[in-house]
Amino acid sequence: MSTATTTPRFAPVFRAICGAKYVMEDPAELRAWNVLGVAPAIAVTPASVDEVANILRFANEHGLSVVPAGGFTQQQVGNLPQQVDVLLFTTRLTAVEHYDAGDLTVGIGAGCTVAQLSAMVAENGLFFAGDPAQPERCTIGGLLATGLYGPLRHGYGGLRDYCLGVRFVTGDGRKAKGGGRVVKNVAGYDMMKLFIGSQGTLGIVTSASFKLFPAPRQTRTFVAVFSSAAEALEFRNRVLRSPLDPVCLELVSPQAHELLVPGSPAGAWWSICLRAAGSDAVLARYRTELGSAVVREMEGANEQGFWRTLEDFSPIAAERHPRSLSISMTLPVSDVQPVLSQVSAVAESNRFSFAAIGRVGIAHLLVSLWPGPDAEDSLVNFVDTVSGLRNRLLRDVSMAVLHCPSETRHHISAWGPMPTDLESMRAVKMALDPKDILNSGRFLF
C-alpha cells in the first residue's frame, strides 16, 4: 500500500483511537522521524494497552506496516524498510504498575526511560542494572527490544537475568503476557526471553517487571594501563582467576580514550578499567590485589561521569565520525586478543582508524572504524572493510553493524552466522505477527 494514501484514508481512525493531539500527519514533521531515511506516513502515540491493541488490530486488518519506537536511539540498526505506514511511539506508556521496594521488584510502562526508572528506585536505596547508551532517551520497551546492555553486564548479568515478565500486544492486536511480577514465578511460558532482542518484530512491549538490586554504599574505579592489548588481557586473566568480583571490567583501546576524551593523556595506552563495590576494607583488598599496574583511582562524580561516557561509546563515535562503522561483537573470552588483532589488520589494510572498548570479562566488544586522513572515503572501501572482517574473524564471533554511512546500508546491515533454527524463528514470528506488519523486512525476517 502506498504511504501517500495511508494518511488521508486512515488518519480519522487513528485520531479516534488516540486523540487528534497524538496523531502526527504533517509530512514535514514526519520527515524528522524517518527510519533510515524512510519517512513514516503517520505517527501515533497511544496512552494505554487498549489503544495499542486497537491500532495494531486495525493495521493488521489493512496490511499496514508498523514500526515501534521509544526514544529513537536505535532506529539506525537493521535493513532499510520498504515503507513505514505507521510509526508507533510508546512514550505515553509510563505508568508504575507495581513497586515493592522490600521485595526488590518493579513493574513499569514501556515508555518510561531508563533514567526515570533509575531515579525513582534510587530514592529507596535501590538501583536498576540496565545501563544502555543514552539512558535519558532509551525507553524500557526499547531496551528490551534491542537487548542492549553496558559495562554493568559483567557484574549483574543481562536483561534476561533480571527481567521477570513482560506485557505485550501481538501484531494482530491480542493482549498477552509472559513471566510474572515476582522473582519466584513458574507460571506460563518464559516468553519474555523471546522479546529480549527481538527488535520489535514479535509484538509491542507495553510494560515489564524487573528484579532490582540494593545500591552499593560506595564504589571505586581502578584504571590499569598497558602498552599493548595482549598485556591488558593478561591482566584481565589475572583478575578473572583471583577472588575479586568487580561489577565492571572494561578494556579501552588508545584511540577509544582519544575518541571519548579528546586530548586524553591515556590516549597512548590500552587500559583495563575495573569498578569495585564494597566497604573500605573490600576496596583496600582490591588495591592490594591489583598491584602497581593501577595508575589511577576514581570515585564520586568523576567515576560516574567516566562510566557514563563509556556507556555512550557508540553514539559518541557516530557523532564525532559520521562516516564510521560501529560494530558489536560477542565472542568467546579466549578469542578477544586474536579478534582485536584481526580488526587492527583489516583497519590498517584499508587505511582506517579504529577504536574499541569491551566487557572483556564476558567478551563483548564494541568497535568503531572510520577512514583515516589518507584513506579513500568510498562505498567500496567500507564494503571491503566489512568483507575483510567477515573473512578474517573466527566462525563463532557473532556480530552486528550498529552504524554505517547511509549509502552503504544496502550492502552493510546486521550480519553474522545464519541461525540454525531459522524455521523455528519464522514459526514464532507468524504465530505472533501473522501478517508480518511489525518492522517488516528490517531484520532477519
CORFENHU-V64749 format. One record per pair of residues at least 4 apart in sequence whose ideal C-beta (glycine too) atoms are under 6 Angstrom apart, sorted by the first residue. I is the first residue (numbers start at 1). GAP is how many residues later the second one is. D is the distance in Angstrom with one decimal. If there is no record, write none. Layout:
i->I gap->GAP d->D
i->I gap->GAP d->D
This chain:
i->3 gap->38 d->3.7
i->3 gap->80 d->5.2
i->5 gap->4 d->5.6
i->6 gap->4 d->5.7
i->6 gap->35 d->3.8
i->6 gap->79 d->4.9
i->7 gap->4 d->5.1
i->7 gap->18 d->5.4
i->7 gap->34 d->5.3
i->7 gap->35 d->5.2
i->11 gap->14 d->5.5
i->13 gap->45 d->5.9
i->14 gap->4 d->6.0
i->14 gap->9 d->4.9
i->14 gap->30 d->5.1
i->15 gap->5 d->4.6
i->15 gap->8 d->5.0
i->17 gap->34 d->5.4
i->17 gap->37 d->4.9
i->17 gap->38 d->5.9
i->18 gap->4 d->4.2
i->18 gap->5 d->5.7
i->18 gap->26 d->5.3
i->18 gap->28 d->5.3
i->18 gap->33 d->5.8
i->22 gap->23 d->4.3
i->23 gap->21 d->5.5
i->24 gap->5 d->5.4
i->24 gap->19 d->3.9
i->25 gap->17 d->5.9
i->30 gap->9 d->5.0
i->30 gap->10 d->5.4
i->31 gap->8 d->4.6
i->33 gap->54 d->5.9
i->34 gap->4 d->5.8
i->34 gap->5 d->4.7
i->35 gap->32 d->5.6
i->35 gap->40 d->5.3
i->35 gap->46 d->5.7
i->35 gap->49 d->5.3
i->36 gap->44 d->5.1
i->38 gap->43 d->5.2
i->38 gap->46 d->5.3
i->40 gap->44 d->4.1
i->40 gap->47 d->3.8
i->41 gap->44 d->5.1
i->42 gap->44 d->5.8
i->43 gap->44 d->4.1
i->44 gap->11 d->6.0
i->44 gap->44 d->5.6
i->45 gap->44 d->4.3
i->45 gap->47 d->5.4
i->46 gap->5 d->3.4
i->46 gap->6 d->4.8
i->47 gap->4 d->5.9
i->47 gap->45 d->4.4
i->49 gap->126 d->5.9
i->49 gap->157 d->4.8
i->52 gap->117 d->4.8
i->52 gap->152 d->5.8
i->52 gap->154 d->5.9
i->53 gap->4 d->6.0
i->53 gap->116 d->4.9
i->53 gap->120 d->4.8
i->53 gap->122 d->5.5
i->56 gap->4 d->6.0
i->56 gap->113 d->5.6
i->56 gap->117 d->4.4
i->57 gap->116 d->2.9
i->59 gap->5 d->4.0
i->59 gap->7 d->5.1
i->59 gap->27 d->5.7
i->59 gap->378 d->5.5
i->60 gap->111 d->6.0
i->60 gap->112 d->4.5
i->60 gap->113 d->6.0
i->60 gap->375 d->5.4
i->60 gap->377 d->5.8
i->64 gap->21 d->4.0
i->64 gap->22 d->5.4
i->65 gap->18 d->5.9
i->65 gap->20 d->4.7
i->65 gap->372 d->5.6
i->65 gap->375 d->5.0
i->66 gap->20 d->4.6
i->66 gap->22 d->5.6
i->66 gap->371 d->5.2
i->66 gap->372 d->5.6
i->67 gap->17 d->5.1
i->67 gap->20 d->5.3
i->67 gap->372 d->5.8
i->68 gap->20 d->5.3
i->68 gap->132 d->4.1
i->68 gap->136 d->4.9
i->69 gap->18 d->5.7
i->69 gap->20 d->5.2
i->70 gap->20 d->5.4
i->70 gap->69 d->3.2
i->70 gap->71 d->5.1
i->70 gap->72 d->3.4
i->71 gap->66 d->3.5
i->71 gap->67 d->5.1
i->71 gap->68 d->5.0
i->71 gap->71 d->5.9
i->73 gap->61 d->5.0
i->73 gap->64 d->5.2
i->73 gap->65 d->5.3
i->74 gap->72 d->4.9
i->76 gap->327 d->5.8
i->77 gap->325 d->5.8
i->78 gap->336 d->5.9
i->78 gap->364 d->4.0
i->78 gap->365 d->5.3
i->79 gap->334 d->4.7
i->79 gap->363 d->5.1
i->80 gap->329 d->5.6
i->81 gap->361 d->5.4
i->90 gap->20 d->4.7
i->90 gap->21 d->4.4
i->90 gap->51 d->4.8
i->91 gap->20 d->4.3
i->92 gap->19 d->5.8
i->93 gap->16 d->4.0
i->93 gap->17 d->5.0
i->93 gap->18 d->4.0
i->93 gap->113 d->5.6
i->94 gap->15 d->4.6
i->94 gap->17 d->4.8
i->94 gap->18 d->4.7
i->95 gap->14 d->4.7
i->96 gap->12 d->5.9
i->97 gap->10 d->3.6
i->97 gap->110 d->5.6
i->98 gap->9 d->4.3
i->98 gap->83 d->5.9
i->99 gap->7 d->4.8
i->100 gap->5 d->5.2
i->101 gap->23 d->4.1
i->104 gap->107 d->5.9
i->104 gap->108 d->4.5
i->106 gap->104 d->5.7
i->106 gap->106 d->6.0
i->107 gap->74 d->5.6
i->107 gap->102 d->4.2
i->108 gap->4 d->4.9
i->108 gap->9 d->5.7
i->108 gap->32 d->5.7
i->109 gap->98 d->5.0
i->110 gap->30 d->5.2
i->110 gap->31 d->3.0
i->110 gap->95 d->4.8
i->110 gap->96 d->5.3
i->110 gap->97 d->5.7
i->111 gap->28 d->5.5
i->112 gap->4 d->5.1
i->112 gap->5 d->5.4
i->112 gap->28 d->5.2
i->113 gap->23 d->6.0
i->113 gap->26 d->5.6
i->114 gap->16 d->5.4
i->114 gap->21 d->4.0
i->114 gap->24 d->5.1
i->115 gap->20 d->4.4
i->115 gap->21 d->4.3
i->117 gap->11 d->5.3
i->118 gap->10 d->5.1
i->121 gap->5 d->4.2
i->121 gap->7 d->5.8
i->121 gap->91 d->5.6
i->125 gap->90 d->5.3
i->126 gap->86 d->4.5
i->126 gap->89 d->5.9
i->127 gap->86 d->5.7
i->127 gap->88 d->4.5
i->129 gap->23 d->5.3
i->129 gap->27 d->3.9
i->129 gap->33 d->5.9
i->129 gap->84 d->5.8
i->130 gap->13 d->5.6
i->131 gap->19 d->3.7
i->131 gap->21 d->4.6
i->131 gap->180 d->5.5
i->132 gap->6 d->4.7
i->132 gap->11 d->5.7
i->132 gap->16 d->4.0
i->132 gap->18 d->5.9
i->133 gap->178 d->5.3
i->133 gap->179 d->4.8
i->133 gap->181 d->5.8
i->133 gap->182 d->5.4
i->134 gap->4 d->5.4
i->138 gap->4 d->5.6
i->138 gap->5 d->5.7
i->140 gap->68 d->5.8
i->141 gap->64 d->4.4
i->143 gap->5 d->5.7
i->144 gap->51 d->5.8
i->144 gap->52 d->5.5
i->144 gap->61 d->5.4
i->145 gap->54 d->5.7
i->145 gap->55 d->4.7
i->147 gap->49 d->5.0
i->147 gap->50 d->3.1
i->149 gap->4 d->4.2
i->149 gap->9 d->5.2
i->150 gap->161 d->4.3
i->151 gap->97 d->4.1
i->151 gap->99 d->5.2
i->151 gap->159 d->5.8
i->152 gap->4 d->5.2
i->153 gap->5 d->5.5
i->153 gap->206 d->5.5
i->154 gap->94 d->5.4
i->154 gap->95 d->5.0
i->154 gap->205 d->5.1
i->154 gap->207 d->4.8
i->154 gap->208 d->5.7
i->155 gap->92 d->3.4
i->157 gap->4 d->3.2
i->159 gap->4 d->5.0
i->159 gap->37 d->5.1
i->160 gap->33 d->5.4
i->160 gap->36 d->5.6
i->162 gap->48 d->5.6
i->162 gap->49 d->4.2
i->163 gap->29 d->5.3
i->163 gap->47 d->5.8
i->164 gap->15 d->5.4
i->164 gap->45 d->4.2
i->164 gap->47 d->5.9
i->165 gap->14 d->2.9
i->165 gap->15 d->4.7
i->165 gap->16 d->6.0
i->165 gap->27 d->5.6
i->165 gap->44 d->4.5
i->166 gap->12 d->5.4
i->166 gap->26 d->4.2
i->166 gap->29 d->5.4
i->166 gap->39 d->5.3
i->166 gap->42 d->4.7
i->167 gap->10 d->4.7
i->167 gap->39 d->5.1
i->167 gap->40 d->4.6
i->168 gap->8 d->5.8
i->168 gap->35 d->4.2
i->168 gap->37 d->4.9
i->169 gap->6 d->5.6
i->169 gap->34 d->5.7
i->169 gap->35 d->5.1
i->170 gap->4 d->4.5
i->170 gap->33 d->4.7
i->170 gap->262 d->4.7
i->171 gap->262 d->2.9
i->171 gap->266 d->5.3
i->171 gap->267 d->4.9
i->172 gap->262 d->5.7
i->178 gap->13 d->2.7
i->178 gap->14 d->4.5
i->179 gap->13 d->4.4
i->180 gap->5 d->3.4
i->180 gap->7 d->6.0
i->181 gap->28 d->4.7
i->183 gap->28 d->5.7
i->195 gap->10 d->5.9
i->198 gap->4 d->4.6
i->199 gap->244 d->4.9
i->200 gap->238 d->5.9
i->200 gap->239 d->4.9
i->201 gap->237 d->5.4
i->201 gap->238 d->4.9
i->201 gap->242 d->5.7
i->202 gap->230 d->4.6
i->203 gap->229 d->5.4
i->216 gap->61 d->3.6
i->219 gap->56 d->5.8
i->219 gap->58 d->4.7
i->220 gap->56 d->5.7
i->220 gap->63 d->5.1
i->220 gap->77 d->6.0
i->220 gap->79 d->4.9
i->221 gap->54 d->4.8
i->221 gap->77 d->4.3
i->221 gap->82 d->4.9
i->222 gap->52 d->4.9
i->222 gap->68 d->5.5
i->222 gap->72 d->4.7
i->222 gap->75 d->5.8
i->223 gap->48 d->5.6
i->223 gap->50 d->5.3
i->223 gap->73 d->4.2
i->224 gap->11 d->5.8
i->224 gap->48 d->4.8
i->224 gap->69 d->3.9
i->224 gap->70 d->5.0
i->225 gap->44 d->4.1
i->225 gap->46 d->5.3
i->225 gap->70 d->5.3
i->226 gap->5 d->3.8
i->226 gap->6 d->4.3
i->226 gap->44 d->4.8
i->229 gap->41 d->5.3
i->229 gap->111 d->5.2
i->230 gap->107 d->5.9
i->232 gap->19 d->6.0
i->232 gap->38 d->4.3
i->232 gap->40 d->5.2
i->233 gap->104 d->5.3
i->235 gap->37 d->5.3
i->235 gap->58 d->5.9
i->236 gap->36 d->5.9
i->236 gap->124 d->5.1
i->239 gap->5 d->5.8
i->242 gap->47 d->5.8
i->244 gap->45 d->5.7
i->246 gap->28 d->4.8
i->246 gap->29 d->5.9
i->246 gap->30 d->5.2
i->247 gap->28 d->5.2
i->247 gap->30 d->5.4
i->248 gap->27 d->3.8
i->249 gap->25 d->5.5
i->249 gap->112 d->4.0
i->250 gap->23 d->4.5
i->251 gap->107 d->4.9
i->251 gap->109 d->4.4
i->252 gap->4 d->4.9
i->252 gap->5 d->5.8
i->252 gap->19 d->4.4
i->252 gap->105 d->5.2
i->253 gap->102 d->5.5
i->253 gap->103 d->4.4
i->254 gap->13 d->5.5
i->254 gap->14 d->5.7
i->255 gap->4 d->6.0
i->255 gap->100 d->4.0
i->256 gap->99 d->3.9
i->256 gap->101 d->5.1
i->257 gap->7 d->4.6
i->257 gap->9 d->4.4
i->257 gap->10 d->4.7
i->258 gap->6 d->5.9
i->258 gap->9 d->4.1
i->259 gap->96 d->4.8
i->260 gap->49 d->5.1
i->276 gap->7 d->5.9
i->276 gap->10 d->4.6
i->278 gap->4 d->2.9
i->278 gap->5 d->5.9
i->286 gap->4 d->6.0
i->290 gap->4 d->4.9
i->298 gap->4 d->4.9
i->298 gap->5 d->4.0
i->298 gap->8 d->5.8
i->299 gap->4 d->5.0
i->312 gap->4 d->5.2
i->313 gap->44 d->5.2
i->313 gap->53 d->5.6
i->314 gap->12 d->5.0
i->314 gap->52 d->5.9
i->314 gap->88 d->5.6
i->317 gap->7 d->5.8
i->317 gap->9 d->5.6
i->317 gap->51 d->3.8
i->318 gap->85 d->4.6
i->321 gap->49 d->4.0
i->323 gap->47 d->6.0
i->323 gap->54 d->6.0
i->323 gap->82 d->5.3
i->324 gap->44 d->5.3
i->324 gap->46 d->3.8
i->325 gap->44 d->4.7
i->325 gap->79 d->5.1
i->326 gap->42 d->4.9
i->326 gap->76 d->4.3
i->326 gap->77 d->3.9
i->327 gap->40 d->4.8
i->327 gap->72 d->5.9
i->327 gap->74 d->5.6
i->328 gap->38 d->5.8
i->328 gap->72 d->5.0
i->328 gap->74 d->5.6
i->329 gap->36 d->4.4
i->329 gap->68 d->5.7
i->329 gap->70 d->5.0
i->330 gap->34 d->5.3
i->330 gap->68 d->4.5
i->331 gap->4 d->4.7
i->331 gap->8 d->5.8
i->331 gap->32 d->5.1
i->331 gap->66 d->4.4
i->333 gap->30 d->4.4
i->335 gap->4 d->5.4
i->335 gap->59 d->5.6
i->336 gap->24 d->5.6
i->336 gap->27 d->5.6
i->342 gap->50 d->4.4
i->342 gap->51 d->5.7
i->343 gap->24 d->5.8
i->346 gap->42 d->4.1
i->346 gap->43 d->5.4
i->347 gap->5 d->4.2
i->347 gap->7 d->4.2
i->347 gap->22 d->5.5
i->350 gap->31 d->5.8
i->350 gap->35 d->4.8
i->351 gap->21 d->5.0
i->351 gap->23 d->5.8
i->351 gap->24 d->3.6
i->352 gap->17 d->4.6
i->352 gap->19 d->5.8
i->352 gap->20 d->6.0
i->352 gap->23 d->6.0
i->353 gap->17 d->5.7
i->353 gap->19 d->4.9
i->354 gap->15 d->4.5
i->355 gap->13 d->5.0
i->356 gap->9 d->5.8
i->356 gap->11 d->4.7
i->357 gap->9 d->5.4
i->358 gap->6 d->5.8
i->358 gap->7 d->3.8
i->359 gap->5 d->4.5
i->371 gap->4 d->3.8
i->371 gap->6 d->4.5
i->376 gap->5 d->5.1
i->379 gap->28 d->5.7
i->379 gap->29 d->5.7
i->380 gap->4 d->6.0
i->382 gap->26 d->4.7
i->383 gap->28 d->4.9
i->386 gap->26 d->5.2
i->388 gap->4 d->5.9
i->389 gap->4 d->5.6
i->393 gap->4 d->4.7
i->398 gap->18 d->4.9
i->399 gap->17 d->4.7
i->400 gap->14 d->4.7
i->401 gap->11 d->5.4
i->404 gap->4 d->4.9
i->404 gap->8 d->4.9
i->408 gap->4 d->4.7
i->421 gap->4 d->6.0
i->429 gap->4 d->5.7
i->429 gap->16 d->5.4
i->430 gap->4 d->5.5
i->433 gap->5 d->4.9
i->436 gap->4 d->5.0
